Amino acid sequence: MDDKTGAIADFTEVIKLNPTVARPYFNRGVSTIKLGDKDGACNDWKKAAELKHEKAIEIVNKFYK
């Protein structure tokens, strides 16, 4: 649960398998922000928002517009 780097790698693999699913982008963004990478998290959340992930849309609208 605390292996954020491993989680990021896992989410990246899931994204490679199906890049049109929003949840892995959102979850990778969560792990990425916990490692202090704000730009990486923002990119993932923006992609998740493009794919209609509601929480990602909220985050992007609140913090990244």
PDB file of N, CA, C, O and CB in Angstrom:
ATOM      1  N   MET A   1       0.809  -1.200   0.000  1.00  0.00           N
ATOM      2  CA  MET A   1       0.000   0.000   0.000  1.00  0.00           C
ATOM      3  C   MET A   1       0.853   1.265   0.000  1.00  0.00           C
ATOM      4  O   MET A   1       0.424   2.298  -0.516  1.00  0.00           O
ATOM      5  CB  MET A   1      -0.920  -0.002   1.192  1.00  0.00           C
ATOM      6  N   ASP A   2       2.038   1.197   0.565  1.00  0.00           N
ATOM      7  CA  ASP A   2       2.881   2.386   0.624  1.00  0.00           C
ATOM      8  C   ASP A   2       3.912   2.424  -0.486  1.00  0.00           C
ATOM      9  O   ASP A   2       4.750   3.326  -0.505  1.00  0.00           O
ATOM     10  CB  ASP A   2       3.571   2.459   1.953  1.00  0.00           C
ATOM     11  N   ASP A   3       3.880   1.482  -1.404  1.00  0.00           N
ATOM     12  CA  ASP A   3       4.837   1.446  -2.508  1.00  0.00           C
ATOM     13  C   ASP A   3       4.310   2.279  -3.670  1.00  0.00           C
ATOM     14  O   ASP A   3       3.775   1.753  -4.647  1.00  0.00           O
ATOM     15  CB  ASP A   3       5.105  -0.012  -2.959  1.00  0.00           C
ATOM     16  N   LYS A   4       4.474   3.584  -3.538  1.00  0.00           N
ATOM     17  CA  LYS A   4       3.935   4.490  -4.555  1.00  0.00           C
ATOM     18  C   LYS A   4       4.626   4.317  -5.904  1.00  0.00           C
ATOM     19  O   LYS A   4       3.988   4.395  -6.954  1.00  0.00           O
ATOM     20  CB  LYS A   4       4.070   5.933  -4.091  1.00  0.00           C
ATOM     21  N   THR A   5       5.932   4.082  -5.865  1.00  0.00           N
ATOM     22  CA  THR A   5       6.671   3.882  -7.115  1.00  0.00           C
ATOM     23  C   THR A   5       6.191   2.618  -7.820  1.00  0.00           C
ATOM     24  O   THR A   5       6.024   2.613  -9.040  1.00  0.00           O
ATOM     25  CB  THR A   5       8.189   3.800  -6.844  1.00  0.00           C
ATOM     26  N   GLY A   6       5.970   1.555  -7.067  1.00  0.00           N
ATOM     27  CA  GLY A   6       5.432   0.321  -7.641  1.00  0.00           C
ATOM     28  C   GLY A   6       4.028   0.512  -8.168  1.00  0.00           C
ATOM     29  O   GLY A   6       3.669  -0.025  -9.216  1.00  0.00           O
ATOM     30  N   ALA A   7       3.232   1.280  -7.441  1.00  0.00           N
ATOM     31  CA  ALA A   7       1.860   1.556  -7.887  1.00  0.00           C
ATOM     32  C   ALA A   7       1.882   2.325  -9.201  1.00  0.00           C
ATOM     33  O   ALA A   7       1.105   2.028 -10.109  1.00  0.00           O
ATOM     34  CB  ALA A   7       1.080   2.354  -6.813  1.00  0.00           C
ATOM     35  N   ILE A   8       2.759   3.304  -9.306  1.00  0.00           N
ATOM     36  CA  ILE A   8       2.875   4.086 -10.543  1.00  0.00           C
ATOM     37  C   ILE A   8       3.231   3.169 -11.703  1.00  0.00           C
ATOM     38  O   ILE A   8       2.663   3.284 -12.788  1.00  0.00           O
ATOM     39  CB  ILE A   8       3.938   5.203 -10.393  1.00  0.00           C
ATOM     40  N   ALA A   9       4.169   2.265 -11.474  1.00  0.00           N
ATOM     41  CA  ALA A   9       4.557   1.313 -12.525  1.00  0.00           C
ATOM     42  C   ALA A   9       3.377   0.429 -12.918  1.00  0.00           C
ATOM     43  O   ALA A   9       3.165   0.165 -14.101  1.00  0.00           O
ATOM     44  CB  ALA A   9       5.740   0.438 -12.054  1.00  0.00           C
ATOM     45  N   ASP A  10       2.616  -0.024 -11.941  1.00  0.00           N
ATOM     46  CA  ASP A  10       1.445  -0.862 -12.234  1.00  0.00           C
ATOM     47  C   ASP A  10       0.388  -0.095 -13.027  1.00  0.00           C
ATOM     48  O   ASP A  10      -0.161  -0.612 -14.000  1.00  0.00           O
ATOM     49  CB  ASP A  10       0.834  -1.391 -10.933  1.00  0.00           C
ATOM     50  N   PHE A  11       0.106   1.133 -12.611  1.00  0.00           N
ATOM     51  CA  PHE A  11      -0.882   1.937 -13.336  1.00  0.00           C
ATOM     52  C   PHE A  11      -0.410   2.226 -14.762  1.00  0.00           C
ATOM     53  O   PHE A  11      -1.212   2.246 -15.695  1.00  0.00           O
ATOM     54  CB  PHE A  11      -1.153   3.259 -12.590  1.00  0.00           C
ATOM     55  N   THR A  12       0.880   2.447 -14.921  1.00  0.00           N
ATOM     56  CA  THR A  12       1.437   2.684 -16.257  1.00  0.00           C
ATOM     57  C   THR A  12       1.223   1.477 -17.154  1.00  0.00           C
ATOM     58  O   THR A  12       0.884   1.629 -18.328  1.00  0.00           O
ATOM     59  CB  THR A  12       2.933   3.013 -16.169  1.00  0.00           C
ATOM     60  N   GLU A  13       1.415   0.286 -16.618  1.00  0.00           N
ATOM     61  CA  GLU A  13       1.176  -0.930 -17.395  1.00  0.00           C
ATOM     62  C   GLU A  13      -0.288  -1.075 -17.781  1.00  0.00           C
ATOM     63  O   GLU A  13      -0.599  -1.469 -18.905  1.00  0.00           O
ATOM     64  CB  GLU A  13       1.624  -2.152 -16.611  1.00  0.00           C
ATOM     65  N   VAL A  14      -1.185  -0.759 -16.857  1.00  0.00           N
ATOM     66  CA  VAL A  14      -2.614  -0.821 -17.157  1.00  0.00           C
ATOM     67  C   VAL A  14      -2.960   0.174 -18.262  1.00  0.00           C
ATOM     68  O   VAL A  14      -3.733  -0.141 -19.166  1.00  0.00           O
ATOM     69  CB  VAL A  14      -3.453  -0.535 -15.888  1.00  0.00           C
ATOM     70  N   ILE A  15      -2.391   1.364 -18.189  1.00  0.00           N
ATOM     71  CA  ILE A  15      -2.634   2.388 -19.206  1.00  0.00           C
ATOM     72  C   ILE A  15      -2.152   1.911 -20.567  1.00  0.00           C
ATOM     73  O   ILE A  15      -2.809   2.155 -21.579  1.00  0.00           O
ATOM     74  CB  ILE A  15      -1.937   3.707 -18.828  1.00  0.00           C
ATOM     75  N   LYS A  16      -1.005   1.230 -20.602  1.00  0.00           N
ATOM     76  CA  LYS A  16      -0.498   0.698 -21.874  1.00  0.00           C
ATOM     77  C   LYS A  16      -1.476  -0.309 -22.479  1.00  0.00           C
ATOM     78  O   LYS A  16      -1.647  -0.362 -23.697  1.00  0.00           O
ATOM     79  CB  LYS A  16       0.878   0.037 -21.668  1.00  0.00           C
ATOM     80  N   LEU A  17      -2.111  -1.100 -21.626  1.00  0.00           N
ATOM     81  CA  LEU A  17      -3.056  -2.107 -22.099  1.00  0.00           C
ATOM     82  C   LEU A  17      -4.346  -1.492 -22.622  1.00  0.00           C
ATOM     83  O   LEU A  17      -4.927  -1.982 -23.590  1.00  0.00           O
ATOM     84  CB  LEU A  17      -3.373  -3.079 -20.989  1.00  0.00           C
ATOM     85  N   ASN A  18      -4.793  -0.413 -21.978  1.00  0.00           N
ATOM     86  CA  ASN A  18      -6.034   0.238 -22.398  1.00  0.00           C
ATOM     87  C   ASN A  18      -5.973   1.726 -22.060  1.00  0.00           C
ATOM     88  O   ASN A  18      -6.416   2.136 -20.987  1.00  0.00           O
ATOM     89  CB  ASN A  18      -7.264  -0.426 -21.719  1.00  0.00           C
ATOM     90  N   PRO A  19      -5.436   2.526 -22.956  1.00  0.00           N
ATOM     91  CA  PRO A  19      -5.243   3.949 -22.672  1.00  0.00           C
ATOM     92  C   PRO A  19      -6.521   4.796 -22.686  1.00  0.00           C
ATOM     93  O   PRO A  19      -6.457   6.013 -22.512  1.00  0.00           O
ATOM     94  CB  PRO A  19      -4.290   4.509 -23.657  1.00  0.00           C
ATOM     95  N   THR A  20      -7.657   4.171 -22.889  1.00  0.00           N
ATOM     96  CA  THR A  20      -8.909   4.929 -22.928  1.00  0.00           C
ATOM     97  C   THR A  20      -9.723   4.820 -21.639  1.00  0.00           C
ATOM     98  O   THR A  20     -10.871   5.263 -21.592  1.00  0.00           O
ATOM     99  CB  THR A  20      -9.747   4.459 -24.086  1.00  0.00           C
ATOM    100  N   VAL A  21      -9.141   4.240 -20.603  1.00  0.00           N
ATOM    101  CA  VAL A  21      -9.813   4.106 -19.311  1.00  0.00           C
ATOM    102  C   VAL A  21      -9.260   5.172 -18.365  1.00  0.00           C
ATOM    103  O   VAL A  21      -8.045   5.290 -18.204  1.00  0.00           O
ATOM    104  CB  VAL A  21      -9.618   2.666 -18.714  1.00  0.00           C
ATOM    105  N   ALA A  22     -10.137   5.938 -17.748  1.00  0.00           N
ATOM    106  CA  ALA A  22      -9.746   7.089 -16.940  1.00  0.00           C
ATOM    107  C   ALA A  22      -9.141   6.730 -15.585  1.00  0.00           C
ATOM    108  O   ALA A  22      -8.199   7.385 -15.139  1.00  0.00           O
ATOM    109  CB  ALA A  22     -10.929   7.962 -16.727  1.00  0.00           C
ATOM    110  N   ARG A  23      -9.662   5.712 -14.934  1.00  0.00           N
ATOM    111  CA  ARG A  23      -9.281   5.430 -13.547  1.00  0.00           C
ATOM    112  C   ARG A  23      -7.774   5.221 -13.345  1.00  0.00           C
ATOM    113  O   ARG A  23      -7.234   5.761 -12.380  1.00  0.00           O
ATOM    114  CB  ARG A  23     -10.015   4.210 -13.069  1.00  0.00           C
ATOM    115  N   PRO A  24      -7.071   4.476 -14.192  1.00  0.00           N
ATOM    116  CA  PRO A  24      -5.626   4.318 -13.966  1.00  0.00           C
ATOM    117  C   PRO A  24      -4.862   5.648 -14.037  1.00  0.00           C
ATOM    118  O   PRO A  24      -3.900   5.849 -13.296  1.00  0.00           O
ATOM    119  CB  PRO A  24      -5.049   3.349 -14.989  1.00  0.00           C
ATOM    120  N   TYR A  25      -5.284   6.545 -14.918  1.00  0.00           N
ATOM    121  CA  TYR A  25      -4.650   7.868 -14.982  1.00  0.00           C
ATOM    122  C   TYR A  25      -4.887   8.614 -13.671  1.00  0.00           C
ATOM    123  O   TYR A  25      -3.969   9.212 -13.111  1.00  0.00           O
ATOM    124  CB  TYR A  25      -5.201   8.691 -16.185  1.00  0.00           C
ATOM    125  N   PHE A  26      -6.116   8.572 -13.194  1.00  0.00           N
ATOM    126  CA  PHE A  26      -6.437   9.260 -11.944  1.00  0.00           C
ATOM    127  C   PHE A  26      -5.616   8.684 -10.796  1.00  0.00           C
ATOM    128  O   PHE A  26      -5.005   9.428 -10.029  1.00  0.00           O
ATOM    129  CB  PHE A  26      -7.943   9.149 -11.632  1.00  0.00           C
ATOM    130  N   ASN A  27      -5.604   7.366 -10.682  1.00  0.00           N
ATOM    131  CA  ASN A  27      -4.886   6.732  -9.579  1.00  0.00           C
ATOM    132  C   ASN A  27      -3.376   6.948  -9.674  1.00  0.00           C
ATOM    133  O   ASN A  27      -2.707   7.114  -8.654  1.00  0.00           O
ATOM    134  CB  ASN A  27      -5.192   5.245  -9.550  1.00  0.00           C
ATOM    135  N   ARG A  28      -2.844   6.946 -10.885  1.00  0.00           N
ATOM    136  CA  ARG A  28      -1.413   7.223 -11.043  1.00  0.00           C
ATOM    137  C   ARG A  28      -1.126   8.655 -10.610  1.00  0.00           C
ATOM    138  O   ARG A  28      -0.088   8.931 -10.008  1.00  0.00           O
ATOM    139  CB  ARG A  28      -0.957   6.994 -12.516  1.00  0.00           C
ATOM    140  N   GLY A  29      -2.043   9.562 -10.914  1.00  0.00           N
ATOM    141  CA  GLY A  29      -1.884  10.942 -10.456  1.00  0.00           C
ATOM    142  C   GLY A  29      -1.851  11.053  -8.940  1.00  0.00           C
ATOM    143  O   GLY A  29      -1.071  11.829  -8.389  1.00  0.00           O
ATOM    144  N   VAL A  30      -2.690  10.285  -8.270  1.00  0.00           N
ATOM    145  CA  VAL A  30      -2.708  10.289  -6.806  1.00  0.00           C
ATOM    146  C   VAL A  30      -1.359   9.812  -6.270  1.00  0.00           C
ATOM    147  O   VAL A  30      -0.792  10.438  -5.375  1.00  0.00           O
ATOM    148  CB  VAL A  30      -3.856   9.394  -6.265  1.00  0.00           C
ATOM    149  N   SER A  31      -0.847   8.722  -6.804  1.00  0.00           N
ATOM    150  CA  SER A  31       0.452   8.216  -6.351  1.00  0.00           C
ATOM    151  C   SER A  31       1.566   9.193  -6.680  1.00  0.00           C
ATOM    152  O   SER A  31       2.494   9.380  -5.892  1.00  0.00           O
ATOM    153  CB  SER A  31       0.748   6.857  -6.983  1.00  0.00           C
ATOM    154  N   THR A  32       1.471   9.810  -7.843  1.00  0.00           N
ATOM    155  CA  THR A  32       2.500  10.740  -8.286  1.00  0.00           C
ATOM    156  C   THR A  32       2.554  11.979  -7.397  1.00  0.00           C
ATOM    157  O   THR A  32       3.641  12.435  -7.042  1.00  0.00           O
ATOM    158  CB  THR A  32       2.254  11.144  -9.732  1.00  0.00           C
ATOM    159  N   ILE A  33       1.405  12.526  -7.035  1.00  0.00           N
ATOM    160  CA  ILE A  33       1.389  13.718  -6.182  1.00  0.00           C
ATOM    161  C   ILE A  33       1.959  13.395  -4.811  1.00  0.00           C
ATOM    162  O   ILE A  33       2.602  14.243  -4.192  1.00  0.00           O
ATOM    163  CB  ILE A  33      -0.042  14.272  -6.045  1.00  0.00           C
ATOM    164  N   LYS A  34       1.732  12.183  -4.333  1.00  0.00           N
ATOM    165  CA  LYS A  34       2.272  11.774  -3.030  1.00  0.00           C
ATOM    166  C   LYS A  34       3.789  11.698  -3.044  1.00  0.00           C
ATOM    167  O   LYS A  34       4.423  11.757  -1.990  1.00  0.00           O
ATOM    168  CB  LYS A  34       1.697  10.427  -2.620  1.00  0.00           C
ATOM    169  N   LEU A  35       4.378  11.568  -4.227  1.00  0.00           N
ATOM    170  CA  LEU A  35       5.839  11.582  -4.355  1.00  0.00           C
ATOM    171  C   LEU A  35       6.366  12.988  -4.640  1.00  0.00           C
ATOM    172  O   LEU A  35       7.569  13.185  -4.811  1.00  0.00           O
ATOM    173  CB  LEU A  35       6.282  10.626  -5.467  1.00  0.00           C
ATOM    174  N   GLY A  36       5.459  13.958  -4.688  1.00  0.00           N
ATOM    175  CA  GLY A  36       5.858  15.344  -4.857  1.00  0.00           C
ATOM    176  C   GLY A  36       5.941  15.832  -6.288  1.00  0.00           C
ATOM    177  O   GLY A  36       6.406  16.945  -6.535  1.00  0.00           O
ATOM    178  N   ASP A  37       5.496  15.016  -7.238  1.00  0.00           N
ATOM    179  CA  ASP A  37       5.555  15.399  -8.653  1.00  0.00           C
ATOM    180  C   ASP A  37       4.230  16.031  -9.065  1.00  0.00           C
ATOM    181  O   ASP A  37       3.333  15.356  -9.571  1.00  0.00           O
ATOM    182  CB  ASP A  37       5.874  14.168  -9.551  1.00  0.00           C
ATOM    183  N   LYS A  38       4.124  17.332  -8.839  1.00  0.00           N
ATOM    184  CA  LYS A  38       2.873  18.036  -9.135  1.00  0.00           C
ATOM    185  C   LYS A  38       2.574  18.070 -10.632  1.00  0.00           C
ATOM    186  O   LYS A  38       1.422  17.917 -11.038  1.00  0.00           O
ATOM    187  CB  LYS A  38       2.932  19.457  -8.591  1.00  0.00           C
ATOM    188  N   ASP A  39       3.599  18.270 -11.450  1.00  0.00           N
ATOM    189  CA  ASP A  39       3.384  18.323 -12.896  1.00  0.00           C
ATOM    190  C   ASP A  39       2.912  16.980 -13.440  1.00  0.00           C
ATOM    191  O   ASP A  39       2.006  16.926 -14.271  1.00  0.00           O
ATOM    192  CB  ASP A  39       4.667  18.750 -13.607  1.00  0.00           C
ATOM    193  N   GLY A  40       3.523  15.904 -12.973  1.00  0.00           N
ATOM    194  CA  GLY A  40       3.122  14.567 -13.417  1.00  0.00           C
ATOM    195  C   GLY A  40       1.689  14.251 -13.009  1.00  0.00           C
ATOM    196  O   GLY A  40       0.915  13.698 -13.790  1.00  0.00           O
ATOM    197  N   ALA A  41       1.349  14.609 -11.775  1.00  0.00           N
ATOM    198  CA  ALA A  41      -0.017  14.384 -11.299  1.00  0.00           C
ATOM    199  C   ALA A  41      -1.014  15.202 -12.113  1.00  0.00           C
ATOM    200  O   ALA A  41      -2.072  14.704 -12.497  1.00  0.00           O
ATOM    201  CB  ALA A  41      -0.134  14.738  -9.808  1.00  0.00           C
ATOM    202  N   CYS A  42      -0.671  16.441 -12.368  1.00  0.00           N
ATOM    203  CA  CYS A  42      -1.546  17.316 -13.158  1.00  0.00           C
ATOM    204  C   CYS A  42      -1.793  16.724 -14.538  1.00  0.00           C
ATOM    205  O   CYS A  42      -2.930  16.701 -15.010  1.00  0.00           O
ATOM    206  CB  CYS A  42      -0.934  18.723 -13.287  1.00  0.00           C
ATOM    207  N   ASN A  43      -0.739  16.246 -15.186  1.00  0.00           N
ATOM    208  CA  ASN A  43      -0.887  15.639 -16.515  1.00  0.00           C
ATOM    209  C   ASN A  43      -1.814  14.435 -16.479  1.00  0.00           C
ATOM    210  O   ASN A  43      -2.672  14.280 -17.347  1.00  0.00           O
ATOM    211  CB  ASN A  43       0.475  15.224 -17.064  1.00  0.00           C
ATOM    212  N   ASP A  44      -1.642  13.579 -15.468  1.00  0.00           N
ATOM    213  CA  ASP A  44      -2.504  12.397 -15.357  1.00  0.00           C
ATOM    214  C   ASP A  44      -3.947  12.792 -15.075  1.00  0.00           C
ATOM    215  O   ASP A  44      -4.869  12.220 -15.655  1.00  0.00           O
ATOM    216  CB  ASP A  44      -1.993  11.464 -14.255  1.00  0.00           C
ATOM    217  N   TRP A  45      -4.149  13.754 -14.198  1.00  0.00           N
ATOM    218  CA  TRP A  45      -5.516  14.168 -13.870  1.00  0.00           C
ATOM    219  C   TRP A  45      -6.182  14.849 -15.052  1.00  0.00           C
ATOM    220  O   TRP A  45      -7.384  14.685 -15.263  1.00  0.00           O
ATOM    221  CB  TRP A  45      -5.516  15.104 -12.664  1.00  0.00           C
ATOM    222  N   LYS A  46      -5.418  15.610 -15.824  1.00  0.00           N
ATOM    223  CA  LYS A  46      -5.993  16.223 -17.023  1.00  0.00           C
ATOM    224  C   LYS A  46      -6.419  15.156 -18.026  1.00  0.00           C
ATOM    225  O   LYS A  46      -7.471  15.278 -18.654  1.00  0.00           O
ATOM    226  CB  LYS A  46      -4.984  17.185 -17.672  1.00  0.00           C
ATOM    227  N   LYS A  47      -5.609  14.113 -18.178  1.00  0.00           N
ATOM    228  CA  LYS A  47      -5.975  13.027 -19.090  1.00  0.00           C
ATOM    229  C   LYS A  47      -7.214  12.299 -18.567  1.00  0.00           C
ATOM    230  O   LYS A  47      -8.127  11.986 -19.332  1.00  0.00           O
ATOM    231  CB  LYS A  47      -4.795  12.033 -19.261  1.00  0.00           C
ATOM    232  N   ALA A  48      -7.241  12.032 -17.268  1.00  0.00           N
ATOM    233  CA  ALA A  48      -8.412  11.372 -16.678  1.00  0.00           C
ATOM    234  C   ALA A  48      -9.658  12.246 -16.864  1.00  0.00           C
ATOM    235  O   ALA A  48     -10.742  11.726 -17.129  1.00  0.00           O
ATOM    236  CB  ALA A  48      -8.175  11.080 -15.167  1.00  0.00           C
ATOM    237  N   ALA A  49      -9.511  13.551 -16.728  1.00  0.00           N
ATOM    238  CA  ALA A  49     -10.643  14.462 -16.922  1.00  0.00           C
ATOM    239  C   ALA A  49     -11.126  14.419 -18.366  1.00  0.00           C
ATOM    240  O   ALA A  49     -12.330  14.435 -18.621  1.00  0.00           O
ATOM    241  CB  ALA A  49     -10.253  15.901 -16.537  1.00  0.00           C
ATOM    242  N   GLU A  50     -10.191  14.363 -19.311  1.00  0.00           N
ATOM    243  CA  GLU A  50     -10.575  14.240 -20.723  1.00  0.00           C
ATOM    244  C   GLU A  50     -11.403  12.983 -20.961  1.00  0.00           C
ATOM    245  O   GLU A  50     -12.279  12.948 -21.826  1.00  0.00           O
ATOM    246  CB  GLU A  50      -9.327  14.221 -21.619  1.00  0.00           C
ATOM    247  N   LEU A  51     -11.102  11.944 -20.164  1.00  0.00           N
ATOM    248  CA  LEU A  51     -11.803  10.666 -20.294  1.00  0.00           C
ATOM    249  C   LEU A  51     -13.030  10.594 -19.381  1.00  0.00           C
ATOM    250  O   LEU A  51     -13.593   9.521 -19.162  1.00  0.00           O
ATOM    251  CB  LEU A  51     -10.852   9.514 -19.977  1.00  0.00           C
ATOM    252  N   LYS A  52     -13.434  11.752 -18.853  1.00  0.00           N
ATOM    253  CA  LYS A  52     -14.697  11.910 -18.107  1.00  0.00           C
ATOM    254  C   LYS A  52     -14.682  11.368 -16.680  1.00  0.00           C
ATOM    255  O   LYS A  52     -15.736  11.015 -16.152  1.00  0.00           O
ATOM    256  CB  LYS A  52     -15.788  11.236 -18.852  1.00  0.00           C
ATOM    257  N   HIS A  53     -13.504  11.295 -16.041  1.00  0.00           N
ATOM    258  CA  HIS A  53     -13.433  10.889 -14.634  1.00  0.00           C
ATOM    259  C   HIS A  53     -13.873  12.090 -13.791  1.00  0.00           C
ATOM    260  O   HIS A  53     -13.227  13.138 -13.816  1.00  0.00           O
ATOM    261  CB  HIS A  53     -11.970  10.406 -14.238  1.00  0.00           C
ATOM    262  N   GLU A  54     -14.964  11.940 -13.050  1.00  0.00           N
ATOM    263  CA  GLU A  54     -15.581  13.077 -12.374  1.00  0.00           C
ATOM    264  C   GLU A  54     -14.684  13.729 -11.329  1.00  0.00           C
ATOM    265  O   GLU A  54     -14.606  14.956 -11.275  1.00  0.00           O
ATOM    266  CB  GLU A  54     -16.852  12.641 -11.725  1.00  0.00           C
ATOM    267  N   LYS A  55     -14.015  12.952 -10.509  1.00  0.00           N
ATOM    268  CA  LYS A  55     -13.131  13.531  -9.480  1.00  0.00           C
ATOM    269  C   LYS A  55     -11.962  14.257 -10.149  1.00  0.00           C
ATOM    270  O   LYS A  55     -11.541  15.315  -9.680  1.00  0.00           O
ATOM    271  CB  LYS A  55     -12.600  12.422  -8.513  1.00  0.00           C
ATOM    272  N   ALA A  56     -11.445  13.705 -11.222  1.00  0.00           N
ATOM    273  CA  ALA A  56     -10.355  14.366 -11.943  1.00  0.00           C
ATOM    274  C   ALA A  56     -10.837  15.699 -12.518  1.00  0.00           C
ATOM    275  O   ALA A  56     -10.110  16.692 -12.488  1.00  0.00           O
ATOM    276  CB  ALA A  56      -9.813  13.453 -13.074  1.00  0.00           C
ATOM    277  N   ILE A  57     -12.049  15.716 -13.035  1.00  0.00           N
ATOM    278  CA  ILE A  57     -12.613  16.966 -13.559  1.00  0.00           C
ATOM    279  C   ILE A  57     -12.682  18.011 -12.447  1.00  0.00           C
ATOM    280  O   ILE A  57     -12.330  19.171 -12.663  1.00  0.00           O
ATOM    281  CB  ILE A  57     -14.024  16.723 -14.164  1.00  0.00           C
ATOM    282  N   GLU A  58     -13.131  17.609 -11.266  1.00  0.00           N
ATOM    283  CA  GLU A  58     -13.206  18.526 -10.127  1.00  0.00           C
ATOM    284  C   GLU A  58     -11.827  19.069  -9.768  1.00  0.00           C
ATOM    285  O   GLU A  58     -11.665  20.271  -9.558  1.00  0.00           O
ATOM    286  CB  GLU A  58     -13.826  17.822  -8.914  1.00  0.00           C
ATOM    287  N   ILE A  59     -10.841  18.190  -9.697  1.00  0.00           N
ATOM    288  CA  ILE A  59      -9.475  18.605  -9.330  1.00  0.00           C
ATOM    289  C   ILE A  59      -8.901  19.554 -10.365  1.00  0.00           C
ATOM    290  O   ILE A  59      -8.334  20.589 -10.017  1.00  0.00           O
ATOM    291  CB  ILE A  59      -8.555  17.381  -9.177  1.00  0.00           C
ATOM    292  N   VAL A  60      -9.044  19.209 -11.625  1.00  0.00           N
ATOM    293  CA  VAL A  60      -8.515  20.058 -12.700  1.00  0.00           C
ATOM    294  C   VAL A  60      -9.194  21.426 -12.676  1.00  0.00           C
ATOM    295  O   VAL A  60      -8.525  22.453 -12.792  1.00  0.00           O
ATOM    296  CB  VAL A  60      -8.716  19.382 -14.081  1.00  0.00           C
ATOM    297  N   ASN A  61     -10.491  21.443 -12.530  1.00  0.00           N
ATOM    298  CA  ASN A  61     -11.217  22.722 -12.494  1.00  0.00           C
ATOM    299  C   ASN A  61     -10.836  23.574 -11.291  1.00  0.00           C
ATOM    300  O   ASN A  61     -10.801  24.801 -11.377  1.00  0.00           O
ATOM    301  CB  ASN A  61     -12.715  22.470 -12.481  1.00  0.00           C
ATOM    302  N   LYS A  62     -10.554  22.929 -10.186  1.00  0.00           N
ATOM    303  CA  LYS A  62     -10.237  23.668  -8.963  1.00  0.00           C
ATOM    304  C   LYS A  62      -8.794  24.156  -8.925  1.00  0.00           C
ATOM    305  O   LYS A  62      -8.532  25.276  -8.488  1.00  0.00           O
ATOM    306  CB  LYS A  62     -10.505  22.802  -7.756  1.00  0.00           C
ATOM    307  N   PHE A  63      -7.852  23.322  -9.382  1.00  0.00           N
ATOM    308  CA  PHE A  63      -6.436  23.633  -9.169  1.00  0.00           C
ATOM    309  C   PHE A  63      -5.634  23.929 -10.430  1.00  0.00           C
ATOM    310  O   PHE A  63      -4.562  24.528 -10.339  1.00  0.00           O
ATOM    311  CB  PHE A  63      -5.800  22.509  -8.464  1.00  0.00           C
ATOM    312  N   TYR A  64      -6.111  23.533 -11.587  1.00  0.00           N
ATOM    313  CA  TYR A  64      -5.252  23.592 -12.769  1.00  0.00           C
ATOM    314  C   TYR A  64      -5.843  24.364 -13.932  1.00  0.00           C
ATOM    315  O   TYR A  64      -5.416  24.157 -15.068  1.00  0.00           O
ATOM    316  CB  TYR A  64      -4.936  22.220 -13.218  1.00  0.00           C
ATOM    317  N   LYS A  65      -6.784  25.224 -13.706  1.00  0.00           N
ATOM    318  CA  LYS A  65      -7.330  26.038 -14.803  1.00  0.00           C
ATOM    319  C   LYS A  65      -6.752  27.417 -14.765  1.00  0.00           C
ATOM    320  O   LYS A  65      -7.087  28.250 -15.607  1.00  0.00           O
ATOM    321  CB  LYS A  65      -8.851  26.113 -14.734  1.00  0.00           C
TER     322      LYS A  65
END
